[in-house]
Each structure stands twice: as C-alpha cells, then as structure tokens.
C-alpha cells in the first residue's frame, strides 16, 4: 500500500447534496476532495459518504485523518503545528 499524497494542509468545507459521494483517500484525484478513480493500484480505496439531506462537512485534504473522511486536525501536525 502506498502512502497517501497530501493535497492541502487545511480541510475542504463543502455542502454535500443528498446521495452517495466518494472521498479520495489516496490524494491523487484531480477532483479533490472527491475520488476520480486515480487510486487504482495504490491500495487506498475511496471512502463512501452517504448524505440524507444537504449537509455541510469538513473533509480531510491531508489524507492523514484518523476519522476518514472527516478532518480531525491531523493537518496541524503535518504543517508543523
């Protein structure tokens, strides 16, 4: 399994429409923070998000969160505090 690529050292706050969304866990997608299939062969599959109603969420862009797909502040350690 490859290590994920850090896309940004701050989260992406988005409003999800109702339905299924796929968060990129590998960091290679050209459509961050969502998956575009670039993970193939990395061993880092996307994480499914199901929204019942329009919901504002803070999605991890550093890809090191311990609560995927949501930001847990891990980016602060990567950015040097």
C-alpha positions as CSV (number, residue, x, y, z in Angstrom):
1,X,0.0,0.0,0.0
2,X,1.3,3.4,-0.9
3,X,1.3,6.4,1.4
4,X,-1.4,9.0,0.6
5,X,-0.4,12.3,-1.1
6,X,-1.1,15.4,1.0
7,X,-3.3,17.6,-1.1
8,X,-3.5,20.5,1.3
9,X,-2.8,21.3,4.9
10,X,-6.3,22.6,5.6
11,X,-9.7,20.8,5.3
12,X,-12.2,21.3,2.5
13,X,-15.6,22.6,3.8
14,X,-18.3,21.6,1.3
15,X,-22.1,21.2,1.2
16,X,-23.0,17.7,0.2
17,X,-26.2,17.2,-1.7
18,X,-28.3,14.2,-0.7
19,X,-26.9,11.0,-2.1
20,X,-23.7,9.0,-2.3
21,X,-20.3,10.7,-2.5
22,X,-16.8,9.1,-2.6
23,X,-14.0,10.8,-0.7
24,X,-10.5,10.4,-2.1
25,X,-8.2,8.7,0.4
26,X,-5.1,8.5,-1.8
27,X,-4.6,12.2,-2.6
28,X,-4.2,11.5,-6.4
29,X,-7.6,12.6,-7.6
30,X,-7.8,15.7,-9.8
31,X,-11.2,16.5,-8.3
32,X,-10.3,16.8,-4.6
33,X,-11.6,16.0,-2.1
34,X,-13.6,13.5,-4.2
35,X,-12.5,10.4,-6.0
36,X,-11.9,10.3,-9.7
37,X,-10.6,6.7,-9.9
38,X,-6.9,7.7,-9.7
39,X,-6.4,5.4,-6.6
40,X,-6.3,2.2,-8.8
41,X,-3.2,0.2,-7.8
42,X,-2.5,2.2,-4.6
43,X,-4.3,0.1,-2.1
44,X,-6.0,3.3,-0.9
45,X,-9.7,2.9,-1.9
46,X,-12.1,5.9,-1.6
47,X,-14.4,6.2,1.4
48,X,-18.2,6.2,0.9
49,X,-20.2,9.1,2.3
50,X,-24.0,9.0,2.3
51,X,-25.9,12.2,2.9
52,X,-29.6,12.1,3.7
53,X,-30.1,15.8,3.3
54,X,-27.9,18.8,2.3
55,X,-25.1,18.7,4.9
56,X,-22.0,20.9,5.4
57,X,-19.0,18.8,6.2
58,X,-15.2,19.4,6.7
59,X,-13.4,16.8,4.6
60,X,-9.8,15.9,5.1
61,X,-7.4,17.1,2.4
62,X,-4.1,16.0,4.2
63,X,-5.3,12.3,4.0
64,X,-3.9,11.6,7.4
65,X,-7.1,11.9,9.5
66,X,-7.9,9.2,12.0
67,X,-11.6,9.8,11.3
68,X,-11.9,9.5,7.5
69,X,-13.3,11.2,5.5
70,X,-13.7,14.0,8.1
71,X,-11.0,16.4,9.2
72,X,-9.7,15.7,12.7
73,X,-6.9,18.3,12.8
74,X,-4.1,16.0,11.8
75,X,-3.0,18.6,9.2
76,X,-1.7,20.8,12.0
77,X,1.0,18.2,12.8
78,X,1.9,18.0,9.1
79,X,2.1,21.8,8.8
80,X,4.5,21.9,11.8
81,X,1.8,22.8,14.4
